[in-house]
Structure formats: structure tokens, C-alpha cells
Amino acid sequence: MKHTLIAFTGFLFALSASAAGVDGKVLYQENCAICHGETGKGGTQGVKGPKLVGDASKWSSKVFVRAVLEAKDDEGKVLKAPMPHWKDSSFKGDNGKPPTIVEVAAIHKYLRTVK
């Protein structure tokens, strides 16, 4: 039952992101690429953000959202600095408001398409 609920929640996140017309690639490029690389394969330009493609991109939507908003990985451990706790920050263009689950889900959906 738990796995069904998690899968259904992930489906709803993805559906919400596409229905809202949120562009995960744009959000990723504006907010994440500086640390995680242009294609999510790890940091560049002296910034050592871990790769997301093939790792975090395979997490459930619930875990990915927790990682972005609460800076906790798939095991519940706090992510190392300088990963921001986005619930206390704002994506570019969000005028100081924390990212929405729809925005985070759109980024996750985009990362799942990157090879």
C-alpha cells in the first residue's frame, strides 16, 4: 500500500507540473545548473555539486521534493553545504517566495529525461 501511495503521489506531482505549464528545464538551468552542471552530471567551474542524473533523478518524487525543500537526501541525512534549504530561499523569478512542489516536480521530471 505504501509503495502505491508513493507512486500515485509521484504521478500527481508530474501531472501537476505539466498541467501548470512549468518548465523544469528552465527552472533547473536558472537555479541548479550552477552547482550540479548544465546537464545534471555534476558540478563545474570549481563548484562540486553532486550529479543528479542517474542518482537523485531516480528518487521518488516525495524524496526529491524533500531533498530540494528540506535539504535531506534519500536516507534522511542533511545534505552538505552549500546546498540551500530552498524552503527558506527563492528560485529566480519567484519574488522571494519558496519554490512550490509543482516547480520542484517539474525539475525532477526534467532530470529524468536527461541522459
C-alpha positions as CSV (number, residue, x, y, z in Angstrom):
1,M,0.0,0.0,0.0
2,K,2.8,2.4,0.9
3,H,4.5,1.9,-2.5
4,T,1.2,2.5,-4.3
5,L,0.7,5.8,-2.4
6,I,4.2,7.0,-3.1
7,A,3.9,6.1,-6.8
8,F,0.5,7.8,-7.0
9,T,1.9,10.9,-5.3
10,G,4.7,11.0,-7.8
11,F,2.2,10.7,-10.6
12,L,0.3,13.6,-9.2
13,F,3.4,15.8,-8.9
14,A,4.3,15.1,-12.5
15,L,0.8,15.7,-13.7
16,S,0.6,19.0,-11.8
17,A,3.9,20.2,-13.2
18,S,2.9,19.5,-16.8
19,A,-0.6,20.9,-16.3
20,A,0.7,24.1,-14.8
21,G,3.0,24.7,-17.8
22,V,6.0,24.9,-15.5
23,D,9.3,24.3,-17.5
24,G,11.5,22.1,-15.4
25,K,14.5,22.6,-17.8
26,V,14.3,26.4,-17.4
27,L,14.0,26.2,-13.6
28,Y,16.9,23.7,-13.5
29,Q,19.1,25.9,-15.7
30,E,18.3,29.1,-13.6
31,N,18.6,27.6,-10.2
32,C,20.5,24.3,-10.1
33,A,23.0,24.1,-13.0
34,I,25.5,26.4,-11.4
35,C,26.3,23.7,-8.9
36,H,25.1,20.5,-10.5
37,G,26.3,21.2,-14.1
38,E,24.4,22.1,-17.2
39,T,23.2,18.5,-17.7
40,G,22.9,17.4,-14.1
41,K,26.1,15.3,-14.3
42,G,28.0,17.1,-11.5
43,G,29.5,20.4,-10.7
44,T,31.6,22.5,-12.9
45,Q,33.6,25.7,-12.7
46,G,35.0,24.8,-9.3
47,V,31.6,24.1,-7.7
48,K,31.3,20.5,-6.7
49,G,27.6,19.8,-6.6
50,P,27.0,16.1,-7.0
51,K,25.5,14.6,-10.1
52,L,21.7,14.3,-10.1
53,V,21.1,12.4,-13.4
54,G,21.0,8.7,-12.7
55,D,21.1,9.3,-8.9
56,A,18.7,11.8,-7.4
57,S,16.7,11.8,-10.7
58,K,15.7,8.2,-9.8
59,W,14.5,9.0,-6.4
60,S,10.7,9.0,-5.7
61,S,9.1,12.4,-6.2
62,K,8.5,12.6,-2.4
63,V,12.2,12.1,-1.7
64,F,13.3,14.5,-4.4
65,V,11.0,17.2,-3.1
66,R,12.3,16.6,0.4
67,A,15.9,16.9,-0.8
68,V,15.2,20.3,-2.5
69,L,13.0,21.9,0.1
70,E,14.5,20.4,3.3
71,A,18.0,19.5,2.1
72,K,17.7,15.9,3.2
73,D,18.9,13.0,1.0
74,D,17.2,9.7,0.2
75,E,18.3,8.4,3.6
76,G,17.1,11.4,5.5
77,K,20.5,12.8,6.1
78,V,21.1,16.6,5.8
79,L,22.7,17.5,2.5
80,K,26.1,19.2,2.8
81,A,26.6,22.9,2.3
82,P,26.3,24.8,0.1
83,M,23.0,23.1,-0.9
84,P,20.4,25.6,0.1
85,H,17.3,24.7,2.1
86,W,15.0,26.0,-0.7
87,K,12.0,26.3,1.7
88,D,13.9,29.3,3.2
89,S,15.0,30.6,-0.2
90,S,13.5,31.6,-3.5
91,F,14.1,30.4,-7.1
92,K,14.9,33.1,-9.6
93,G,11.7,34.9,-10.6
94,D,9.7,33.7,-7.5
95,N,10.0,37.2,-5.9
96,G,11.2,35.8,-2.5
97,K,8.6,33.1,-2.3
98,P,9.8,29.5,-1.6
99,P,9.6,27.1,-4.6
100,T,6.3,25.2,-5.0
101,I,6.0,21.5,-5.1
102,V,4.9,21.9,-8.7
103,E,8.2,23.7,-9.6
104,V,10.3,21.1,-7.8
105,A,8.4,18.3,-9.5
106,A,9.0,19.9,-12.9
107,I,12.7,19.9,-12.2
108,H,12.6,16.3,-11.2
109,K,10.6,15.4,-14.3
110,Y,13.2,17.2,-16.5
111,L,16.1,15.4,-14.8
112,R,14.5,12.1,-15.6
113,T,14.7,13.0,-19.3
114,V,18.4,13.8,-19.3
115,K,20.7,11.0,-20.5
